[in-house]
Amino acid sequence: MTLNFSHFTAALIFSLCASVVFGITQRDETKAMVRYGLYCFAWFIGGVLVAGWAMWLIKR
Protein backbone atom coordinates (compact mmCIF):
# COMPACT_ATOMS: atom_id res chain seq x y z
CA MET A 1 0.00 0.00 0.00
CA THR A 2 1.41 3.35 -1.03
CA LEU A 3 0.25 6.78 0.10
CA ASN A 4 0.72 9.53 -2.43
CA PHE A 5 0.14 12.95 -0.91
CA SER A 6 0.26 16.25 -2.71
CA HIS A 7 2.53 18.91 -1.28
CA PHE A 8 -0.47 20.75 0.13
CA THR A 9 -1.83 17.63 1.85
CA ALA A 10 1.57 16.91 3.36
CA ALA A 11 1.77 20.52 4.58
CA LEU A 12 -1.70 20.21 6.15
CA ILE A 13 -0.74 17.02 7.98
CA PHE A 14 2.52 18.55 9.19
CA SER A 15 0.70 21.71 10.29
CA LEU A 16 -1.86 19.70 12.22
CA CYS A 17 0.76 17.59 14.00
CA ALA A 18 3.03 20.54 14.82
CA SER A 19 0.10 22.63 16.05
CA VAL A 20 -1.05 19.87 18.39
CA VAL A 21 2.46 19.56 19.83
CA PHE A 22 2.83 23.34 20.19
CA GLY A 23 -0.55 23.63 21.90
CA ILE A 24 0.19 20.86 24.36
CA THR A 25 3.73 21.93 25.22
CA GLN A 26 3.30 25.72 25.33
CA ARG A 27 0.13 26.17 27.41
CA ASP A 28 -1.08 24.83 30.76
CA GLU A 29 -4.88 24.94 30.58
CA THR A 30 -6.93 22.85 28.16
CA LYS A 31 -8.81 25.82 26.70
CA ALA A 32 -5.55 27.71 26.16
CA MET A 33 -3.98 24.62 24.55
CA VAL A 34 -6.80 24.36 22.01
CA ARG A 35 -6.79 28.09 21.23
CA TYR A 36 -3.01 28.20 20.80
CA GLY A 37 -3.04 25.05 18.67
CA LEU A 38 -5.67 26.58 16.37
CA TYR A 39 -3.71 29.84 16.28
CA CYS A 40 -0.53 28.00 15.22
CA PHE A 41 -2.46 25.94 12.66
CA ALA A 42 -3.85 29.10 11.08
CA TRP A 43 -0.39 30.65 10.86
CA PHE A 44 1.08 27.47 9.35
CA ILE A 45 -1.63 27.30 6.68
CA GLY A 46 -1.34 31.03 6.02
CA GLY A 47 2.40 30.63 5.58
CA VAL A 48 1.94 27.72 3.19
CA LEU A 49 -0.49 29.72 1.07
CA VAL A 50 1.75 32.80 1.00
CA ALA A 51 4.80 30.71 0.13
CA GLY A 52 2.85 28.94 -2.62
CA TRP A 53 1.78 32.25 -4.16
CA ALA A 54 5.32 33.61 -3.89
CA MET A 55 6.73 30.57 -5.68
CA TRP A 56 4.03 30.88 -8.35
CA LEU A 57 4.95 34.53 -8.90
CA ILE A 58 8.67 33.74 -9.08
CA LYS A 59 8.04 30.97 -11.62
CA ARG A 60 6.13 33.32 -13.93
The first five atom37 places (N, CA, C, CB, O) and aatype in JSON, in Angstrom:
{
  "aatype": [12, 16, 10, 2, 13, 15, 8, 13, 16, 0, 0, 10, 9, 13, 15, 10, 4, 0, 15, 19, 19, 13, 7, 9, 16, 5, 1, 3, 6, 16, 11, 0, 12, 19, 1, 18, 7, 10, 18, 4, 13, 0, 17, 13, 9, 7, 7, 19, 10, 19, 0, 7, 17, 0, 12, 17, 10, 9, 11, 1],
  "atom_mask": [
    [1, 1, 1, 1, 1],
    [1, 1, 1, 1, 1],
    [1, 1, 1, 1, 1],
    [1, 1, 1, 1, 1],
    [1, 1, 1, 1, 1],
    [1, 1, 1, 1, 1],
    [1, 1, 1, 1, 1],
    [1, 1, 1, 1, 1],
    [1, 1, 1, 1, 1],
    [1, 1, 1, 1, 1],
    [1, 1, 1, 1, 1],
    [1, 1, 1, 1, 1],
    [1, 1, 1, 1, 1],
    [1, 1, 1, 1, 1],
    [1, 1, 1, 1, 1],
    [1, 1, 1, 1, 1],
    [1, 1, 1, 1, 1],
    [1, 1, 1, 1, 1],
    [1, 1, 1, 1, 1],
    [1, 1, 1, 1, 1],
    [1, 1, 1, 1, 1],
    [1, 1, 1, 1, 1],
    [1, 1, 1, 0, 1],
    [1, 1, 1, 1, 1],
    [1, 1, 1, 1, 1],
    [1, 1, 1, 1, 1],
    [1, 1, 1, 1, 1],
    [1, 1, 1, 1, 1],
    [1, 1, 1, 1, 1],
    [1, 1, 1, 1, 1],
    [1, 1, 1, 1, 1],
    [1, 1, 1, 1, 1],
    [1, 1, 1, 1, 1],
    [1, 1, 1, 1, 1],
    [1, 1, 1, 1, 1],
    [1, 1, 1, 1, 1],
    [1, 1, 1, 0, 1],
    [1, 1, 1, 1, 1],
    [1, 1, 1, 1, 1],
    [1, 1, 1, 1, 1],
    [1, 1, 1, 1, 1],
    [1, 1, 1, 1, 1],
    [1, 1, 1, 1, 1],
    [1, 1, 1, 1, 1],
    [1, 1, 1, 1, 1],
    [1, 1, 1, 0, 1],
    [1, 1, 1, 0, 1],
    [1, 1, 1, 1, 1],
    [1, 1, 1, 1, 1],
    [1, 1, 1, 1, 1],
    [1, 1, 1, 1, 1],
    [1, 1, 1, 0, 1],
    [1, 1, 1, 1, 1],
    [1, 1, 1, 1, 1],
    [1, 1, 1, 1, 1],
    [1, 1, 1, 1, 1],
    [1, 1, 1, 1, 1],
    [1, 1, 1, 1, 1],
    [1, 1, 1, 1, 1],
    [1, 1, 1, 1, 1]
  ],
  "atom_positions": [
    [[0.84, -1.17, 0.0], [0.0, 0.0, 0.0], [0.89, 1.24, 0.0], [-0.95, -0.01, 1.21], [1.8, 1.37, 0.82]],
    [[0.62, 2.13, -0.91], [1.41, 3.35, -1.03], [0.52, 4.56, -0.86], [2.15, 3.39, -2.39], [-0.57, 4.63, -1.44]],
    [[0.98, 5.52, -0.07], [0.25, 6.78, 0.1], [0.93, 7.85, -0.73], [0.18, 7.2, 1.6], [2.13, 8.1, -0.57]],
    [[0.19, 8.47, -1.61], [0.72, 9.53, -2.43], [0.02, 10.83, -2.07], [0.56, 9.21, -3.95], [-1.13, 11.06, -2.47]],
    [[0.7, 11.68, -1.32], [0.14, 12.95, -0.91], [0.64, 14.06, -1.81], [0.48, 13.26, 0.56], [1.77, 14.02, -2.31]],
    [[-0.21, 15.04, -2.03], [0.26, 16.25, -2.71], [1.07, 17.06, -1.7], [-0.94, 17.08, -3.3], [1.05, 16.78, -0.5]],
    [[1.76, 18.07, -2.19], [2.53, 18.91, -1.28], [1.62, 19.61, -0.29], [3.35, 19.94, -2.07], [1.96, 19.75, 0.89]],
    [[0.47, 20.05, -0.75], [-0.47, 20.75, 0.13], [-1.01, 19.83, 1.21], [-1.62, 21.33, -0.68], [-1.11, 20.24, 2.37]],
    [[-1.34, 18.59, 0.86], [-1.83, 17.63, 1.85], [-0.76, 17.32, 2.88], [-2.3, 16.34, 1.16], [-1.04, 17.24, 4.07]],
    [[0.47, 17.15, 2.43], [1.57, 16.91, 3.36], [1.77, 18.1, 4.29], [2.87, 16.61, 2.59], [2.03, 17.92, 5.48]],
    [[1.64, 19.32, 3.76], [1.77, 20.52, 4.58], [0.63, 20.61, 5.61], [1.78, 21.79, 3.7], [0.85, 21.03, 6.74]],
    [[-0.58, 20.21, 5.21], [-1.7, 20.21, 6.15], [-1.47, 19.22, 7.29], [-3.01, 19.87, 5.41], [-1.73, 19.53, 8.45]],
    [[-1.0, 18.03, 6.95], [-0.74, 17.02, 7.98], [0.37, 17.48, 8.91], [-0.36, 15.68, 7.33], [0.24, 17.35, 10.13]],
    [[1.46, 18.03, 8.36], [2.52, 18.55, 9.19], [2.02, 19.67, 10.08], [3.68, 19.03, 8.33], [2.34, 19.71, 11.27]],
    [[1.23, 20.59, 9.52], [0.7, 21.71, 10.29], [-0.17, 21.23, 11.44], [-0.11, 22.64, 9.38], [-0.08, 21.75, 12.55]],
    [[-1.0, 20.25, 11.17], [-1.86, 19.7, 12.22], [-1.04, 19.08, 13.35], [-2.82, 18.66, 11.62], [-1.28, 19.35, 14.52]],
    [[-0.06, 18.26, 12.99], [0.76, 17.59, 14.0], [1.58, 18.6, 14.81], [1.69, 16.57, 13.34], [1.64, 18.51, 16.03]],
    [[2.21, 19.54, 14.13], [3.03, 20.54, 14.82], [2.17, 21.42, 15.71], [3.79, 21.39, 13.81], [2.59, 21.78, 16.81]],
    [[0.98, 21.78, 15.26], [0.1, 22.63, 16.05], [-0.38, 21.92, 17.32], [-1.1, 23.07, 15.22], [-0.49, 22.54, 18.38]],
    [[-0.66, 20.64, 17.21], [-1.05, 19.87, 18.39], [0.09, 19.85, 19.4], [-1.45, 18.42, 18.0], [-0.14, 20.06, 20.6]],
    [[1.3, 19.59, 18.93], [2.46, 19.56, 19.83], [2.69, 20.94, 20.46], [3.72, 19.1, 19.07], [2.93, 21.03, 21.66]],
    [[2.64, 21.99, 19.65], [2.83, 23.34, 20.19], [1.77, 23.67, 21.23], [2.79, 24.37, 19.06], [2.1, 24.22, 22.28]],
    [[0.52, 23.35, 20.95], [-0.55, 23.63, 21.9], [-0.36, 22.91, 23.22], [0.0, 0.0, 0.0], [-0.56, 23.49, 24.29]],
    [[0.02, 21.65, 23.15], [0.19, 20.86, 24.36], [1.4, 21.31, 25.17], [0.33, 19.39, 24.01], [1.34, 21.37, 26.4]],
    [[2.49, 21.63, 24.5], [3.73, 21.93, 25.22], [3.86, 23.39, 25.65], [4.91, 21.57, 24.38], [4.66, 23.7, 26.53]],
    [[3.11, 24.3, 25.04], [3.3, 25.72, 25.33], [2.27, 26.32, 26.28], [3.29, 26.48, 24.06], [2.47, 27.43, 26.77]],
    [[1.18, 25.64, 26.54], [0.13, 26.17, 27.41], [-0.22, 25.16, 28.49], [-1.12, 26.52, 26.58], [0.0, 23.96, 28.34]],
    [[-0.78, 25.68, 29.6], [-1.08, 24.83, 30.76], [-2.54, 24.4, 30.85], [-0.71, 25.55, 32.03], [-2.82, 23.27, 31.26]],
    [[-3.46, 25.26, 30.47], [-4.88, 24.94, 30.58], [-5.4, 24.38, 29.26], [-5.68, 26.2, 31.0], [-4.91, 24.73, 28.18]],
    [[-6.4, 23.52, 29.35], [-6.93, 22.85, 28.16], [-7.47, 23.86, 27.14], [-8.03, 21.87, 28.55], [-7.18, 23.75, 25.95]],
    [[-8.24, 24.83, 27.61], [-8.81, 25.82, 26.7], [-7.7, 26.61, 26.0], [-9.75, 26.77, 27.46], [-7.79, 26.88, 24.81]],
    [[-6.67, 26.98, 26.75], [-5.55, 27.71, 26.16], [-4.77, 26.85, 25.18], [-4.61, 28.22, 27.27], [-4.27, 27.35, 24.17]],
    [[-4.65, 25.54, 25.47], [-3.98, 24.62, 24.55], [-4.69, 24.58, 23.21], [-3.92, 23.22, 25.16], [-4.05, 24.65, 22.16]],
    [[-6.01, 24.45, 23.25], [-6.8, 24.36, 22.01], [-6.69, 25.67, 21.23], [-8.28, 24.03, 22.33], [-6.48, 25.65, 20.02]],
    [[-6.84, 26.79, 21.92], [-6.79, 28.09, 21.23], [-5.42, 28.32, 20.61], [-7.11, 29.22, 22.21], [-5.33, 28.79, 19.47]],
    [[-4.34, 28.0, 21.34], [-3.01, 28.2, 20.8], [-2.71, 27.24, 19.65], [-1.97, 28.03, 21.91], [-2.05, 27.61, 18.68]],
    [[-3.2, 26.01, 19.76], [-3.04, 25.05, 18.67], [-3.73, 25.52, 17.4], [0.0, 0.0, 0.0], [-3.17, 25.41, 16.31]],
    [[-4.95, 26.05, 17.53], [-5.67, 26.58, 16.37], [-4.97, 27.81, 15.81], [-7.11, 26.93, 16.75], [-4.91, 28.0, 14.6]],
    [[-4.45, 28.65, 16.7], [-3.71, 29.84, 16.28], [-2.48, 29.44, 15.45], [-3.28, 30.68, 17.51], [-2.23, 30.0, 14.39]],
    [[-1.72, 28.47, 15.95], [-0.53, 28.0, 15.22], [-0.92, 27.36, 13.89], [0.26, 26.99, 16.08], [-0.25, 27.57, 12.88]],
    [[-2.0, 26.58, 13.89], [-2.46, 25.94, 12.66], [-2.8, 26.99, 11.61], [-3.67, 25.04, 12.94], [-2.45, 26.84, 10.44]],
    [[-3.49, 28.03, 12.02], [-3.85, 29.1, 11.08], [-2.61, 29.77, 10.52], [-4.74, 30.14, 11.77], [-2.55, 30.06, 9.32]],
    [[-1.62, 30.03, 11.35], [-0.39, 30.65, 10.86], [0.38, 29.73, 9.93], [0.51, 31.04, 12.03], [0.93, 30.18, 8.93]],
    [[0.41, 28.43, 10.24], [1.08, 27.47, 9.35], [0.41, 27.46, 7.97], [1.04, 26.05, 9.96], [1.09, 27.56, 6.95]],
    [[-0.9, 27.36, 7.95], [-1.63, 27.3, 6.68], [-1.48, 28.62, 5.93], [-3.12, 26.98, 6.91], [-1.3, 28.63, 4.71]],
    [[-1.56, 29.73, 6.65], [-1.34, 31.03, 6.02], [0.04, 31.12, 5.39], [0.0, 0.0, 0.0], [0.2, 31.64, 4.29]],
    [[1.04, 30.62, 6.1], [2.4, 30.63, 5.58], [2.56, 29.75, 4.35], [0.0, 0.0, 0.0], [3.27, 30.11, 3.42]],
    [[1.89, 28.61, 4.36], [1.94, 27.72, 3.19], [1.31, 28.4, 1.98], [1.22, 26.37, 3.5], [1.85, 28.32, 0.87]],
    [[0.18, 29.05, 2.18], [-0.49, 29.72, 1.07], [0.34, 30.89, 0.54], [-1.87, 30.22, 1.51], [0.45, 31.07, -0.68]],
    [[0.91, 31.68, 1.43], [1.75, 32.8, 1.0], [2.99, 32.3, 0.27], [2.17, 33.67, 2.22], [3.37, 32.84, -0.77]],
    [[3.62, 31.26, 0.79], [4.8, 30.71, 0.13], [4.44, 30.13, -1.24], [5.44, 29.62, 1.0], [5.2, 30.27, -2.19]],
    [[3.29, 29.49, -1.34], [2.85, 28.94, -2.62], [2.63, 30.04, -3.65], [0.0, 0.0, 0.0], [3.05, 29.9, -4.8]],
    [[1.98, 31.12, -3.25], [1.78, 32.25, -4.16], [3.1, 32.89, -4.55], [0.86, 33.29, -3.53], [3.3, 33.26, -5.7]],
    [[4.02, 33.01, -3.59], [5.32, 33.61, -3.89], [6.08, 32.76, -4.9], [6.15, 33.78, -2.6], [6.69, 33.29, -5.83]],
    [[6.05, 31.44, -4.73], [6.73, 30.57, -5.68], [6.06, 30.63, -7.05], [6.74, 29.13, -5.17], [6.75, 30.55, -8.07]],
    [[4.73, 30.76, -7.09], [4.03, 30.88, -8.35], [4.43, 32.16, -9.06], [2.53, 30.83, -8.13], [4.64, 32.16, -10.28]],
    [[4.55, 33.26, -8.31], [4.95, 34.53, -8.9], [6.4, 34.5, -9.4], [4.77, 35.66, -7.89], [6.71, 35.07, -10.45]],
    [[7.27, 33.84, -8.68], [8.67, 33.74, -9.08], [8.78, 32.9, -10.36], [9.53, 33.11, -7.95], [9.57, 33.21, -11.24]],
    [[7.99, 31.84, -10.44], [8.04, 30.97, -11.62], [7.59, 31.69, -12.88], [7.16, 29.74, -11.4], [8.12, 31.42, -13.95]],
    [[6.65, 32.6, -12.77], [6.13, 33.32, -13.93], [7.1, 34.37, -14.28], [4.74, 33.91, -13.68], [6.88, 35.12, -15.23]]
  ]
}
